[in-house]
């Protein structure tokens, strides 16, 4: 069972890396503790806004006939630095964050049907809230809670899984 979590967790982390690109618009991505993001903001040359930070996901299992579903209940934040400390600057930062989430959710939804990794995603139960600055760097964004599901052959207690 732990091998299955490791395998799909690696796929999960790698999947979200693709969004750090000029096409999408994200400059940084972290799937780690918030302390790692804070440290990176002070020391890493590659750090930049807008950024996607995913917390470590909660893991759930579900068996359906011959398939095992591994659910990753996720919390992610996209932070954008406001260009100006004005109402318009804040609005534009929040708007950018919403647009970036829309790109991610659209791709997740599309690939849940067409991708080879047997990924499932839908907008049911997706919840979001505004994130206001907690530091002096004028970052605004949205935190969303969502679930990404991977399908795997087998059962929870297959004999060939030694963990």
C-alpha angles and dihedrals in degrees: 000000000000091000088057092052091048093049095049094039089057089050090047093052093045092047094061093047089074090071092069094090141108089251094059097030104231117132101186137029130189129177096186145080118315089244088065091054092049092049091047091051089060100041117018120092091205093056115113147142137290091052136175117217119186119189118220104282126239111242127222131173131213129180121212114179105294096349130085119207120208110199121200109199101204140195117196136174129199111199124194126187113234110235090214132024092237135108089257092049091051091047092051092049091052091045091052090050091052091049092051091050089050090056092049095046092046092053092045090051094047094047093046084074103033108028123103095225094076093240121168126200135158134168094244110123095004106150129187141184137184118261115209125198118285094172133050092257096090096236121165131176151125131281115208131190114208143148128240116192129200122198121218135179116247139033135286093261104037113165095236093061106089095185 
